[in-house]
Structures are given as C-alpha cells and as structure tokens.
Amino acid sequence: MKELFREADLTRVSYFETILKGEGIPTMIRNKYLTMSGLSEIPIPEFFPALCVINDDDYPRAVEIIQQHLAAEPVNSDHEIHCPHCHEPNPANFQSCWSCGKLIDDVVGGN
C-alpha cells in the first residue's frame, strides 16, 4: 500500500478516491475518521486524510490520473466574482449566479 494524496479536506480526498475506484484502482483513505475527532483541526499533516492505493503496481497509473484531474481544475476556483444582476458573490468558475440564476458570462464577458 502506497500513499498517493493527503489533504486536510476529506471531501476532496474522497473525490479522488471515487475517481480512482471508477478506474478500477482499489484504494482506501487513512485517517478518514480523525476528521470528526477534532484532530484534523490541528494543522499537522500526519492527521490529515490520506488516499492510498492498495496495490503498489497501481501507483504510477493512479498518480497520472490524479495529476490529470489536478491540471484540469480551474486556477481561480477560490476567487469570487459578484453577479452583475443581484451583486451576490459567486465562485469565479460559476457560469450562472447561485442566487438569481442569471448568466454571469453575459455581462462580465466570460471572466
């Protein structure tokens, strides 16, 4: 068993676990239940959830799959833009406002 990916956010680790399982790669998440214990609130990476591949032979393929998904993520996903219609903040990768439902790209010009 080899560790592949470690992050404080269990949701993101679980997302990558689902992707790998969909590709037929058996995985497990170490420290999964520490998230609810409060230990994951301590900023020590050893307590963070860690995605591991069960079979060492799957490791190179799993790394490649994870890298492809990380490269495809929007760069500005943490950046917020305000809807030109209702002025609510939205993640920069949203195409329509979560609040009013109107398209953000129409007025902002695709930003």
C-alpha positions in Angstrom: 0.0 0.0 0.0 1.3 3.4 -1.0 0.1 6.9 -0.1 -1.0 8.9 -3.1 -2.7 12.1 -1.9 -3.0 13.8 1.5 -5.1 16.9 2.3 -7.0 18.4 5.2 -10.2 18.4 3.2 -11.8 14.9 3.4 -14.3 15.8 0.7 -11.5 16.4 -1.8 -9.7 13.2 -0.8 -13.0 11.2 -1.1 -13.5 12.8 -4.6 -10.2 11.4 -5.8 -10.9 8.1 -4.2 -14.1 7.9 -6.2 -12.3 8.7 -9.4 -9.7 6.0 -8.9 -12.3 3.4 -7.9 -14.1 4.3 -11.1 -10.9 3.5 -13.0 -10.7 0.1 -11.3 -8.0 1.0 -8.8 -8.6 -0.2 -5.3 -8.0 2.4 -2.6 -8.5 3.3 1.0 -8.4 6.5 3.0 -6.2 6.5 6.0 -7.2 8.9 8.9 -10.7 9.1 7.5 -12.4 9.0 10.9 -10.0 11.5 12.5 -11.8 14.3 10.7 -14.7 14.0 13.1 -12.5 13.6 16.2 -11.2 17.2 16.1 -7.6 16.0 15.5 -7.8 17.1 11.9 -8.3 20.7 13.0 -4.7 20.6 14.2 -2.6 21.7 11.3 -0.3 18.7 11.4 -0.3 16.8 8.1 0.1 13.4 9.7 -3.5 13.7 10.9 -4.9 14.7 7.5 -6.9 12.1 5.5 -4.6 10.3 3.1 -5.6 8.4 0.0 -3.7 5.2 -0.6 -3.6 2.7 -3.4 -3.9 -0.9 -2.1 -1.7 -2.5 -4.8 1.7 -0.9 -5.3 1.6 -1.7 -9.0 -1.4 0.7 -9.5 0.6 3.6 -8.0 2.1 5.0 -11.3 -1.3 4.9 -13.1 -3.1 6.4 -10.0 -0.6 9.3 -9.9 -1.1 10.0 -13.6 -4.9 10.1 -13.1 -4.7 12.4 -10.1 -2.3 14.7 -12.0 -4.7 14.9 -14.9 -7.6 15.9 -12.7 -5.5 18.5 -10.8 -4.3 20.0 -14.0 -7.9 20.3 -15.3 -9.1 22.2 -12.1 -9.8 25.9 -12.7 -6.9 28.0 -11.5 -9.2 30.7 -10.0 -11.7 28.4 -8.3 -11.1 30.2 -4.9 -11.6 33.6 -6.5 -15.0 35.2 -6.2 -16.9 37.4 -8.6 -20.0 39.4 -8.0 -23.1 38.8 -10.0 -23.8 41.9 -12.2 -27.6 41.4 -11.6 -28.0 40.8 -7.9 -24.4 41.5 -6.7 -24.1 38.2 -4.8 -20.6 36.7 -4.6 -20.1 33.6 -6.7 -17.0 31.4 -7.3 -15.2 32.5 -10.4 -15.8 29.2 -12.2 -19.6 29.6 -12.0 -21.4 30.4 -15.3 -24.6 31.4 -13.7 -25.4 33.0 -10.3 -26.3 30.7 -7.5 -28.7 33.3 -6.1 -30.7 34.7 -9.1 -29.8 32.1 -11.7 -28.9 34.6 -14.4 -25.8 34.1 -16.5 -22.7 35.8 -15.3 -20.8 35.4 -18.5 -23.2 37.6 -20.5 -22.3 40.8 -18.7 -18.8 40.0 -17.4 -17.6 38.9 -20.8 -16.6 35.3 -19.8 -14.4 36.1 -16.8 
